[in-house]
Amino acid sequence: MEQLEILPLGSEIREREMEAILEISVGDRWDESFFDKTIVVTDGIVTEIR
């Protein structure tokens, strides 16, 4: 908690990694970058997926 107080506004912290089930269909592009997604959660709300 002490470290949070000294971080600049807008900083991001990796809290944990998650596993997920993804829906894919015939014709979808299979690319390794497909698995390098980051989900940003702010105050318990998903605000960005990149």
C-alpha distance matrix in Angstrom:
0.0 3.8 5.4 5.2 6.9 9.4 10.4 13.8 14.7 16.1 14.1 14.1 12.1 14.3 12.9 16.2 19.9 22.4 26.1 28.4 32.1 33.6 37.0 39.5 43.1 46.2 46.1 42.4 41.4 39.8 37.5 34.8 32.6 32.7 30.1 27.7 26.2 22.6 21.6 19.1 17.6 16.3 15.5 17.3 20.3 21.7 22.3 23.7 25.3 26.2
3.8 0.0 3.8 5.4 5.4 7.1 9.3 12.8 14.4 16.5 14.5 15.2 13.6 16.2 15.5 18.9 22.6 25.3 29.1 31.4 35.2 36.6 39.9 42.2 45.8 48.8 48.6 44.8 43.6 41.9 39.4 36.6 34.3 34.8 32.3 29.6 28.3 24.8 24.0 21.4 20.3 18.9 18.4 20.5 23.3 24.5 24.6 25.8 27.5 28.1
5.4 3.8 0.0 3.8 5.4 5.4 6.5 10.3 12.4 13.9 11.4 12.1 10.6 13.4 13.4 16.9 20.3 23.4 27.1 29.5 33.2 34.4 37.7 39.8 43.4 46.2 45.8 42.0 40.6 38.9 36.3 33.5 31.1 31.9 29.4 26.5 25.4 21.9 21.6 19.1 18.6 17.5 17.8 19.9 22.2 22.9 22.7 23.5 25.0 25.2
5.2 5.4 3.8 0.0 3.8 5.5 5.4 8.7 9.7 11.2 9.3 10.1 9.2 12.4 12.4 16.1 19.5 22.2 25.9 27.9 31.6 32.6 35.7 38.0 41.5 44.4 44.0 40.2 39.0 37.6 35.1 32.6 30.0 30.4 28.2 25.4 23.7 20.1 19.3 16.4 15.6 14.1 14.2 16.6 18.9 19.8 19.5 20.6 22.5 23.0
6.9 5.4 5.4 3.8 0.0 3.8 5.8 8.3 9.5 12.2 11.1 12.8 12.7 16.1 16.1 19.9 23.2 25.8 29.6 31.5 35.1 36.0 39.0 41.3 44.7 47.7 47.1 43.3 42.1 40.9 38.3 35.9 33.2 33.7 31.6 28.7 27.0 23.3 22.4 19.3 18.2 16.2 16.0 18.9 21.0 22.3 21.6 23.0 25.2 25.8
9.4 7.1 5.4 5.5 3.8 0.0 3.8 6.5 9.1 11.8 10.2 12.5 12.7 16.2 17.0 20.7 23.8 26.8 30.4 32.5 36.1 36.8 39.9 41.8 45.2 48.0 47.2 43.4 41.9 40.6 37.8 35.3 32.5 33.5 31.5 28.3 26.9 23.4 23.1 20.1 19.8 18.0 18.5 21.4 23.1 23.8 22.8 23.7 25.7 25.7
10.4 9.3 6.5 5.4 5.8 3.8 0.0 3.8 6.4 8.4 6.4 8.9 9.7 13.3 14.7 18.4 21.2 24.1 27.7 29.6 33.1 33.6 36.6 38.4 41.8 44.5 43.6 39.8 38.2 37.1 34.2 31.8 28.9 29.9 28.1 24.8 23.4 19.9 19.7 16.7 16.9 15.4 16.6 19.3 20.6 20.9 19.7 20.2 22.1 22.0
13.8 12.8 10.3 8.7 8.3 6.5 3.8 0.0 3.8 6.2 5.8 9.4 11.4 15.1 17.0 20.5 23.0 25.7 29.1 30.6 34.0 34.1 36.9 38.5 41.7 44.3 43.2 39.4 37.8 37.0 34.1 32.0 28.8 29.8 28.5 25.1 23.5 20.0 19.9 16.7 17.2 15.4 17.0 20.0 20.7 20.8 18.9 19.4 21.6 21.2
14.7 14.4 12.4 9.7 9.5 9.1 6.4 3.8 0.0 3.8 5.6 9.0 11.7 15.3 16.9 20.4 22.7 25.0 28.4 29.5 32.7 32.6 35.2 36.9 40.0 42.8 41.6 37.9 36.6 36.0 33.4 31.6 28.2 28.9 27.8 24.6 22.5 19.0 18.2 14.7 14.9 12.7 14.3 17.5 17.8 18.1 16.0 16.9 19.6 19.7
16.1 16.5 13.9 11.2 12.2 11.8 8.4 6.2 3.8 0.0 3.8 6.5 9.9 13.2 15.2 18.4 20.2 22.3 25.5 26.4 29.5 29.2 31.7 33.3 36.3 39.0 37.8 34.1 32.8 32.3 29.7 28.0 24.6 25.2 24.3 21.1 18.9 15.5 14.9 11.5 12.3 10.7 13.2 15.9 15.7 15.3 13.0 13.4 15.9 15.9
14.1 14.5 11.4 9.3 11.1 10.2 6.4 5.8 5.6 3.8 0.0 3.8 6.8 10.2 12.6 15.8 17.8 20.4 23.7 25.1 28.4 28.3 31.1 32.7 35.9 38.6 37.5 33.8 32.2 31.3 28.5 26.5 23.3 24.1 22.8 19.4 17.7 14.2 14.2 11.3 12.4 11.6 14.1 16.3 16.6 16.0 14.4 14.2 16.1 15.7
14.1 15.2 12.1 10.1 12.8 12.5 8.9 9.4 9.0 6.5 3.8 0.0 3.8 6.7 9.3 12.2 14.1 16.6 19.9 21.4 24.7 24.9 27.8 29.5 32.8 35.5 34.7 30.9 29.5 28.3 25.7 23.5 20.5 21.1 19.4 16.3 14.5 11.0 11.0 8.5 9.9 10.1 12.9 14.3 14.7 13.7 12.7 12.2 13.5 13.3
12.1 13.6 10.6 9.2 12.7 12.7 9.7 11.4 11.7 9.9 6.8 3.8 0.0 3.8 5.9 9.2 11.6 14.5 18.1 20.1 23.7 24.3 27.6 29.4 33.0 35.7 35.2 31.4 30.0 28.5 25.9 23.3 20.8 21.3 19.0 16.2 14.8 11.3 11.4 9.6 10.4 11.2 13.3 14.2 15.3 14.5 14.5 14.1 14.8 14.9
14.3 16.2 13.4 12.4 16.1 16.2 13.3 15.1 15.3 13.2 10.2 6.7 3.8 0.0 3.8 5.9 8.0 11.1 14.6 16.9 20.6 21.4 24.9 26.7 30.3 33.0 32.7 28.9 27.6 25.7 23.3 20.5 18.4 18.8 16.1 13.5 12.5 9.4 10.0 9.4 10.6 12.5 14.7 14.6 15.7 14.3 15.0 14.1 13.9 13.9
12.9 15.5 13.4 12.4 16.1 17.0 14.7 17.0 16.9 15.2 12.6 9.3 5.9 3.8 0.0 3.8 7.2 10.0 13.7 16.1 19.9 21.4 24.9 27.1 30.8 33.7 33.8 30.1 29.1 27.2 25.2 22.4 20.6 20.4 17.5 15.6 14.3 11.3 10.9 10.5 10.4 12.3 13.6 13.0 14.8 14.1 15.6 15.4 15.3 16.1
16.2 18.9 16.9 16.1 19.9 20.7 18.4 20.5 20.4 18.4 15.8 12.2 9.2 5.9 3.8 0.0 3.8 6.6 10.3 13.1 16.9 18.6 22.3 24.5 28.3 31.1 31.5 27.9 27.0 24.8 23.0 20.2 18.9 18.4 15.2 13.9 13.0 10.8 10.7 11.6 11.8 14.5 15.8 14.3 15.9 14.7 16.7 16.1 15.2 15.9
19.9 22.6 20.3 19.5 23.2 23.8 21.2 23.0 22.7 20.2 17.8 14.1 11.6 8.0 7.2 3.8 0.0 3.8 7.0 10.0 13.7 15.4 19.2 21.1 24.9 27.7 28.1 24.5 23.6 21.3 19.7 16.9 15.9 15.2 11.8 11.0 10.5 9.4 9.9 12.0 12.9 16.1 17.9 16.0 16.8 14.9 17.0 15.8 14.0 14.5
22.4 25.3 23.4 22.2 25.8 26.8 24.1 25.7 25.0 22.3 20.4 16.6 14.5 11.1 10.0 6.6 3.8 0.0 3.8 6.5 10.3 12.4 16.1 18.4 22.2 25.2 25.9 22.5 22.2 19.9 18.9 16.6 15.9 14.4 11.1 11.5 10.6 10.1 9.9 12.5 13.1 16.6 18.1 15.5 16.1 14.1 16.7 15.7 13.6 14.7
26.1 29.1 27.1 25.9 29.6 30.4 27.7 29.1 28.4 25.5 23.7 19.9 18.1 14.6 13.7 10.3 7.0 3.8 0.0 3.8 7.1 9.6 13.4 15.6 19.3 22.2 23.3 20.1 20.0 17.6 17.2 15.2 15.2 13.2 10.0 11.6 11.2 11.9 12.0 15.2 15.9 19.6 21.1 18.3 18.4 16.1 18.8 17.5 14.8 15.8
28.4 31.4 29.5 27.9 31.5 32.5 29.6 30.6 29.5 26.4 25.1 21.4 20.1 16.9 16.1 13.1 10.0 6.5 3.8 0.0 3.8 6.2 9.8 12.5 16.2 19.3 20.6 17.5 18.0 16.1 16.3 15.0 15.0 12.2 9.9 12.1 11.1 12.3 11.9 15.3 16.0 19.7 21.3 18.2 17.6 15.2 18.0 16.6 13.8 15.2
32.1 35.2 33.2 31.6 35.1 36.1 33.1 34.0 32.7 29.5 28.4 24.7 23.7 20.6 19.9 16.9 13.7 10.3 7.1 3.8 0.0 3.8 6.8 9.6 13.1 16.3 18.1 15.3 16.4 14.8 15.9 15.4 15.8 12.5 11.1 14.1 13.2 15.0 14.7 18.2 18.9 22.6 24.1 20.8 19.9 17.4 20.1 18.6 15.7 17.1
33.6 36.6 34.4 32.6 36.0 36.8 33.6 34.1 32.6 29.2 28.3 24.9 24.3 21.4 21.4 18.6 15.4 12.4 9.6 6.2 3.8 0.0 3.8 6.3 10.0 13.3 14.7 11.7 13.0 11.9 13.3 13.5 13.8 10.1 9.8 13.0 12.0 14.4 14.3 17.9 19.2 22.8 24.7 21.7 20.2 17.2 19.4 17.4 14.2 15.3
37.0 39.9 37.7 35.7 39.0 39.9 36.6 36.9 35.2 31.7 31.1 27.8 27.6 24.9 24.9 22.3 19.2 16.1 13.4 9.8 6.8 3.8 0.0 3.8 6.9 10.5 12.2 9.9 12.2 12.0 14.1 15.3 15.7 11.9 12.6 15.8 14.7 17.3 17.0 20.5 21.7 25.1 27.0 24.0 22.1 19.2 21.1 19.2 16.1 17.3
39.5 42.2 39.8 38.0 41.3 41.8 38.4 38.5 36.9 33.3 32.7 29.5 29.4 26.7 27.1 24.5 21.1 18.4 15.6 12.5 9.6 6.3 3.8 0.0 3.8 7.0 8.6 6.4 9.0 9.1 11.9 13.8 14.6 11.1 12.6 15.9 15.6 18.7 19.0 22.6 24.3 27.7 29.9 27.1 25.0 21.8 23.3 21.0 17.6 18.1
43.1 45.8 43.4 41.5 44.7 45.2 41.8 41.7 40.0 36.3 35.9 32.8 33.0 30.3 30.8 28.3 24.9 22.2 19.3 16.2 13.1 10.0 6.9 3.8 0.0 3.8 6.1 5.6 9.1 10.3 13.6 16.2 17.1 13.9 15.9 19.1 18.8 22.0 22.4 25.8 27.5 30.8 33.0 30.2 27.9 24.8 26.1 23.7 20.5 20.9
46.2 48.8 46.2 44.4 47.7 48.0 44.5 44.3 42.8 39.0 38.6 35.5 35.7 33.0 33.7 31.1 27.7 25.2 22.2 19.3 16.3 13.3 10.5 7.0 3.8 0.0 3.8 5.7 8.8 10.2 13.9 16.9 18.3 15.5 17.8 21.0 21.2 24.6 25.4 28.9 30.8 34.1 36.5 33.8 31.4 28.2 29.3 26.7 23.4 23.3
46.1 48.6 45.8 44.0 47.1 47.2 43.6 43.2 41.6 37.8 37.5 34.7 35.2 32.7 33.8 31.5 28.1 25.9 23.3 20.6 18.1 14.7 12.2 8.6 6.1 3.8 0.0 3.8 6.4 9.0 12.3 15.7 16.8 14.5 17.4 20.2 20.5 23.9 25.0 28.3 30.6 33.8 36.5 34.1 31.5 28.1 28.6 25.8 22.5 22.0
42.4 44.8 42.0 40.2 43.3 43.4 39.8 39.4 37.9 34.1 33.8 30.9 31.4 28.9 30.1 27.9 24.5 22.5 20.1 17.5 15.3 11.7 9.9 6.4 5.6 5.7 3.8 0.0 3.8 6.4 9.4 12.7 13.4 10.8 13.8 16.5 16.7 20.1 21.3 24.6 27.0 30.2 32.9 30.6 28.1 24.6 25.2 22.3 18.9 18.3
41.4 43.6 40.6 39.0 42.1 41.9 38.2 37.8 36.6 32.8 32.2 29.5 30.0 27.6 29.1 27.0 23.6 22.2 20.0 18.0 16.4 13.0 12.2 9.0 9.1 8.8 6.4 3.8 0.0 3.8 6.2 9.8 10.6 8.9 12.2 14.5 15.3 18.9 20.7 24.0 26.7 30.0 33.0 30.9 28.6 24.9 25.1 21.9 18.3 17.0
39.8 41.9 38.9 37.6 40.9 40.6 37.1 37.0 36.0 32.3 31.3 28.3 28.5 25.7 27.2 24.8 21.3 19.9 17.6 16.1 14.8 11.9 12.0 9.1 10.3 10.2 9.0 6.4 3.8 0.0 3.8 6.9 8.7 7.2 9.8 12.5 14.0 17.8 19.9 23.4 26.1 29.6 32.5 30.4 28.4 24.7 25.3 22.0 18.3 16.8
37.5 39.4 36.3 35.1 38.3 37.8 34.2 34.1 33.4 29.7 28.5 25.7 25.9 23.3 25.2 23.0 19.7 18.9 17.2 16.3 15.9 13.3 14.1 11.9 13.6 13.9 12.3 9.4 6.2 3.8 0.0 3.8 5.4 5.4 7.9 9.8 11.9 15.6 18.2 21.5 24.6 28.0 31.1 29.3 27.5 23.7 24.0 20.5 16.8 14.7
34.8 36.6 33.5 32.6 35.9 35.3 31.8 32.0 31.6 28.0 26.5 23.5 23.3 20.5 22.4 20.2 16.9 16.6 15.2 15.0 15.4 13.5 15.3 13.8 16.2 16.9 15.7 12.7 9.8 6.9 3.8 0.0 3.8 5.2 5.8 7.4 10.3 13.9 16.9 20.2 23.3 26.7 29.8 28.1 26.6 23.0 23.4 20.0 16.3 14.1
32.6 34.3 31.1 30.0 33.2 32.5 28.9 28.8 28.2 24.6 23.3 20.5 20.8 18.4 20.6 18.9 15.9 15.9 15.2 15.0 15.8 13.8 15.7 14.6 17.1 18.3 16.8 13.4 10.6 8.7 5.4 3.8 0.0 3.8 5.2 5.1 7.6 11.0 14.1 17.2 20.5 23.7 27.0 25.6 23.9 20.3 20.3 16.7 13.1 10.5
32.7 34.8 31.9 30.4 33.7 33.5 29.9 29.8 28.9 25.2 24.1 21.1 21.3 18.8 20.4 18.4 15.2 14.4 13.2 12.2 12.5 10.1 11.9 11.1 13.9 15.5 14.5 10.8 8.9 7.2 5.4 5.2 3.8 0.0 3.8 5.7 6.8 10.6 12.9 16.3 19.3 22.7 25.8 24.0 22.1 18.4 18.9 15.5 11.7 10.1
30.1 32.3 29.4 28.2 31.6 31.5 28.1 28.5 27.8 24.3 22.8 19.4 19.0 16.1 17.5 15.2 11.8 11.1 10.0 9.9 11.1 9.8 12.6 12.6 15.9 17.8 17.4 13.8 12.2 9.8 7.9 5.8 5.2 3.8 0.0 3.8 5.7 9.1 11.6 15.2 17.9 21.5 24.4 22.4 21.2 17.7 18.6 15.6 11.9 10.6
27.7 29.6 26.5 25.4 28.7 28.3 24.8 25.1 24.6 21.1 19.4 16.3 16.2 13.5 15.6 13.9 11.0 11.5 11.6 12.1 14.1 13.0 15.8 15.9 19.1 21.0 20.2 16.5 14.5 12.5 9.8 7.4 5.1 5.7 3.8 0.0 3.8 6.7 10.1 13.1 16.3 19.6 22.8 21.3 20.2 16.7 17.1 13.8 10.5 8.4
26.2 28.3 25.4 23.7 27.0 26.9 23.4 23.5 22.5 18.9 17.7 14.5 14.8 12.5 14.3 13.0 10.5 10.6 11.2 11.1 13.2 12.0 14.7 15.6 18.8 21.2 20.5 16.7 15.3 14.0 11.9 10.3 7.6 6.8 5.7 3.8 0.0 3.8 6.6 9.8 13.0 16.3 19.5 18.0 16.6 13.0 13.4 10.2 6.8 5.4
22.6 24.8 21.9 20.1 23.3 23.4 19.9 20.0 19.0 15.5 14.2 11.0 11.3 9.4 11.3 10.8 9.4 10.1 11.9 12.3 15.0 14.4 17.3 18.7 22.0 24.6 23.9 20.1 18.9 17.8 15.6 13.9 11.0 10.6 9.1 6.7 3.8 0.0 3.8 6.4 9.7 12.9 16.2 15.1 13.9 10.6 10.8 8.0 5.7 5.2
21.6 24.0 21.6 19.3 22.4 23.1 19.7 19.9 18.2 14.9 14.2 11.0 11.4 10.0 10.9 10.7 9.9 9.9 12.0 11.9 14.7 14.3 17.0 19.0 22.4 25.4 25.0 21.3 20.7 19.9 18.2 16.9 14.1 12.9 11.6 10.1 6.6 3.8 0.0 3.8 6.4 9.9 13.0 11.5 10.2 6.9 7.8 5.9 4.6 6.6
19.1 21.4 19.1 16.4 19.3 20.1 16.7 16.7 14.7 11.5 11.3 8.5 9.6 9.4 10.5 11.6 12.0 12.5 15.2 15.3 18.2 17.9 20.5 22.6 25.8 28.9 28.3 24.6 24.0 23.4 21.5 20.2 17.2 16.3 15.2 13.1 9.8 6.4 3.8 0.0 3.8 6.6 10.0 9.6 8.4 5.8 5.7 5.0 6.3 8.2
17.6 20.3 18.6 15.6 18.2 19.8 16.9 17.2 14.9 12.3 12.4 9.9 10.4 10.6 10.4 11.8 12.9 13.1 15.9 16.0 18.9 19.2 21.7 24.3 27.5 30.8 30.6 27.0 26.7 26.1 24.6 23.3 20.5 19.3 17.9 16.3 13.0 9.7 6.4 3.8 0.0 3.8 6.5 5.8 5.2 4.4 5.6 7.2 9.1 11.7
16.3 18.9 17.5 14.1 16.2 18.0 15.4 15.4 12.7 10.7 11.6 10.1 11.2 12.5 12.3 14.5 16.1 16.6 19.6 19.7 22.6 22.8 25.1 27.7 30.8 34.1 33.8 30.2 30.0 29.6 28.0 26.7 23.7 22.7 21.5 19.6 16.3 12.9 9.9 6.6 3.8 0.0 3.8 5.4 5.3 6.4 6.3 9.0 11.9 14.3
15.5 18.4 17.8 14.2 16.0 18.5 16.6 17.0 14.3 13.2 14.1 12.9 13.3 14.7 13.6 15.8 17.9 18.1 21.1 21.3 24.1 24.7 27.0 29.9 33.0 36.5 36.5 32.9 33.0 32.5 31.1 29.8 27.0 25.8 24.4 22.8 19.5 16.2 13.0 10.0 6.5 3.8 0.0 3.8 5.6 8.5 9.3 12.4 15.2 17.9
17.3 20.5 19.9 16.6 18.9 21.4 19.3 20.0 17.5 15.9 16.3 14.3 14.2 14.6 13.0 14.3 16.0 15.5 18.3 18.2 20.8 21.7 24.0 27.1 30.2 33.8 34.1 30.6 30.9 30.4 29.3 28.1 25.6 24.0 22.4 21.3 18.0 15.1 11.5 9.6 5.8 5.4 3.8 0.0 3.8 6.8 9.1 12.0 14.0 17.2
20.3 23.3 22.2 18.9 21.0 23.1 20.6 20.7 17.8 15.7 16.6 14.7 15.3 15.7 14.8 15.9 16.8 16.1 18.4 17.6 19.9 20.2 22.1 25.0 27.9 31.4 31.5 28.1 28.6 28.4 27.5 26.6 23.9 22.1 21.2 20.2 16.6 13.9 10.2 8.4 5.2 5.3 5.6 3.8 0.0 3.8 5.9 9.2 11.5 14.9
21.7 24.5 22.9 19.8 22.3 23.8 20.9 20.8 18.1 15.3 16.0 13.7 14.5 14.3 14.1 14.7 14.9 14.1 16.1 15.2 17.4 17.2 19.2 21.8 24.8 28.2 28.1 24.6 24.9 24.7 23.7 23.0 20.3 18.4 17.7 16.7 13.0 10.6 6.9 5.8 4.4 6.4 8.5 6.8 3.8 0.0 3.8 5.9 7.8 11.3
22.3 24.6 22.7 19.5 21.6 22.8 19.7 18.9 16.0 13.0 14.4 12.7 14.5 15.0 15.6 16.7 17.0 16.7 18.8 18.0 20.1 19.4 21.1 23.3 26.1 29.3 28.6 25.2 25.1 25.3 24.0 23.4 20.3 18.9 18.6 17.1 13.4 10.8 7.8 5.7 5.6 6.3 9.3 9.1 5.9 3.8 0.0 3.8 7.2 10.2
23.7 25.8 23.5 20.6 23.0 23.7 20.2 19.4 16.9 13.4 14.2 12.2 14.1 14.1 15.4 16.1 15.8 15.7 17.5 16.6 18.6 17.4 19.2 21.0 23.7 26.7 25.8 22.3 21.9 22.0 20.5 20.0 16.7 15.5 15.6 13.8 10.2 8.0 5.9 5.0 7.2 9.0 12.4 12.0 9.2 5.9 3.8 0.0 3.8 6.4
25.3 27.5 25.0 22.5 25.2 25.7 22.1 21.6 19.6 15.9 16.1 13.5 14.8 13.9 15.3 15.2 14.0 13.6 14.8 13.8 15.7 14.2 16.1 17.6 20.5 23.4 22.5 18.9 18.3 18.3 16.8 16.3 13.1 11.7 11.9 10.5 6.8 5.7 4.6 6.3 9.1 11.9 15.2 14.0 11.5 7.8 7.2 3.8 0.0 3.8
26.2 28.1 25.2 23.0 25.8 25.7 22.0 21.2 19.7 15.9 15.7 13.3 14.9 13.9 16.1 15.9 14.5 14.7 15.8 15.2 17.1 15.3 17.3 18.1 20.9 23.3 22.0 18.3 17.0 16.8 14.7 14.1 10.5 10.1 10.6 8.4 5.4 5.2 6.6 8.2 11.7 14.3 17.9 17.2 14.9 11.3 10.2 6.4 3.8 0.0
